Amino acid sequence: MNENAELPPLTRSCLDAATLEALLDDLSSLTEILEVTVKGGQFDRSEKTCLALRPAVKALQAGLVRGVQIRYLWHQEQWLDTLLVGRDGIRIVRIQVS
């Protein structure tokens, strides 16, 4: 690992229900979704799924999965959003991949 390598900026936040819905609308209409993966349990690896974005998030809200990762293109840049259930609602961690 290169000790001098700069890491891309990381953004974290907690989303209320209205903000989560707005995020899903924006992702669906303003981006090209490349991949949706879910983390099923504490020790399960992420697996590619056939779930579309909204069913994956519904599974997260229902407690059926522990996390959802959404890889997408926005303005010709690749981004990765990770959604996790936190004490205060759904947490998002966002990083630019490319």
Legacy VTK file of the C-alpha trace (Angstrom):
# vtk DataFile Version 3.0
C-alpha trace
ASCII
DATASET POLYDATA
POINTS 98 float
0.000 0.000 0.000
1.316 3.431 -0.927
1.503 5.489 2.273
1.490 8.751 0.295
-1.637 7.947 -1.742
-4.529 10.326 -1.167
-7.901 8.813 -0.430
-10.931 10.194 -2.244
-13.275 12.366 -0.166
-15.800 10.438 1.892
-19.223 11.800 2.827
-21.382 10.429 5.642
-24.852 11.412 6.787
-28.052 10.098 8.346
-31.177 10.197 6.164
-34.743 10.662 7.337
-37.550 9.010 5.363
-38.199 12.037 3.107
-34.505 12.511 2.305
-34.086 8.799 1.573
-37.047 8.940 -0.826
-35.564 12.009 -2.540
-32.217 10.199 -2.855
-33.882 7.190 -4.482
-35.753 9.486 -6.895
-32.507 11.277 -7.798
-30.565 8.044 -8.270
-33.338 6.625 -10.455
-33.773 9.684 -12.643
-30.389 11.438 -12.710
-27.836 8.626 -12.713
-26.998 5.412 -14.509
-27.101 2.667 -11.896
-24.362 0.136 -12.627
-24.816 -2.334 -9.779
-26.762 -2.910 -6.573
-25.285 -5.280 -3.983
-26.540 -6.270 -0.550
-24.915 -7.508 2.641
-27.119 -10.204 4.063
-25.766 -10.743 7.558
-23.000 -9.845 9.957
-20.534 -12.311 8.470
-21.969 -12.681 4.955
-20.089 -11.292 1.992
-21.798 -8.850 -0.331
-23.384 -10.564 -3.280
-24.652 -9.210 -6.557
-28.397 -9.361 -6.601
-31.195 -9.239 -9.118
-32.919 -6.655 -6.941
-33.557 -3.259 -8.373
-32.730 -0.206 -6.274
-36.053 0.261 -4.493
-36.614 -3.413 -3.574
-33.067 -3.554 -2.166
-33.723 -0.490 0.011
-37.093 -1.911 1.107
-35.257 -5.083 2.197
-32.849 -2.904 4.201
-35.707 -1.031 5.870
-37.415 -4.342 6.708
-34.245 -5.708 8.312
-33.828 -8.454 5.715
-30.344 -7.213 4.750
-27.710 -5.264 6.702
-26.550 -2.959 3.929
-27.051 -1.905 0.313
-24.340 -0.614 -1.998
-25.266 1.323 -5.113
-22.588 1.880 -7.752
-23.600 4.493 -10.335
-22.433 7.042 -12.884
-23.218 10.715 -12.378
-21.734 13.402 -14.623
-19.360 10.809 -16.133
-17.895 9.975 -12.700
-18.406 6.715 -10.821
-19.783 6.877 -7.283
-20.524 4.314 -4.575
-23.229 4.896 -1.971
-23.490 2.493 0.957
-26.741 2.494 2.926
-26.770 1.002 6.437
-29.324 0.947 9.236
-28.195 3.132 12.135
-29.686 4.165 15.459
-31.117 7.328 13.928
-32.325 5.851 10.647
-30.598 5.003 7.391
-26.958 6.071 7.234
-25.288 6.841 3.924
-21.590 6.709 3.152
-20.666 8.125 -0.271
-17.348 7.953 -2.074
-16.235 8.819 -5.593
-14.728 5.696 -7.125
-13.086 6.937 -10.318
LINES 1 99
98 0 1 2 3 4 5 6 7 8 9 10 11 12 13 14 15 16 17 18 19 20 21 22 23 24 25 26 27 28 29 30 31 32 33 34 35 36 37 38 39 40 41 42 43 44 45 46 47 48 49 50 51 52 53 54 55 56 57 58 59 60 61 62 63 64 65 66 67 68 69 70 71 72 73 74 75 76 77 78 79 80 81 82 83 84 85 86 87 88 89 90 91 92 93 94 95 96 97
